[in-house]
Every structure is written in C-alpha cells, then in structure tokens.
Amino acid sequence: MRKKEDGYYRGSSCKYKLIAHIVFVTKFRYKILYGKLDNDLKKIMLDLANENDWYIQILETDIDHIHILLDYHQTDSISNIVKILK
C-alpha cells in the first residue's frame, strides 16, 4: 500500500503523483448514458478502481461520454488501466 504525503505518494526511493484524464465515448456518440445505466456505470468504475488501488478524483458522465480523473501507481501502465476500465 502506498502512503499519501502532501498530495504525493512515496515509494521506497521515489516520490510521485500520476494523474490521467480519461474520456470514454459511446460508439457513434449514441446518447444512452442516463438514468439507471449512468449510476450502474459509475458504481462499476469505482469498484474497479478500488480493486486495483487507484483513486478516482472526478467521475462525471454526460449523455454520450464519461470523464475520469484517475490517480494511479507508477507501476501501472495507462494502457492496462484503460483496458481494465473498458
């Protein structure tokens, strides 16, 4: 487990803060993200973040896309994070 110190995380020999802004868009920008689907999708994203020890600072949805501001480990690759969240 990593420790947060003044907004930064400290490893054994480093200090870091990695934040990614990820946007997922529905296919053909179909307007389907509202109501129960919106709430279920947010819950799934938060559960995945907790399982992988990531911290979602901001999670907002619109009718056709999702914005995530994600704080993650230095050992995680952003491509793997996106693959897991998709």
MOURKA-V368552 format. One record per pair of residues at least 24 apart in sequence whose C-alpha atoms are under 8 Angstrom apart, sorted by the first residue. I is the first residue (numbers start at 1). J is the second residue. Records with the same first field share a line. If there is no record, write none. Layout:
I = J / J
//
This chain:
16 = 74
17 = 71 / 72
18 = 71 / 72 / 73 / 74
19 = 69 / 70 / 71 / 72
20 = 68 / 69 / 70 / 71 / 72 / 78
21 = 67 / 68 / 69 / 70
22 = 67 / 68 / 69 / 70 / 82
23 = 65 / 66 / 67 / 68
24 = 65 / 66 / 67
25 = 64 / 65 / 66
26 = 64 / 65
29 = 64 / 65
30 = 64
31 = 63 / 64
32 = 63 / 64
33 = 61 / 62 / 63 / 64 / 65
34 = 62 / 63
45 = 85
48 = 84 / 85
//
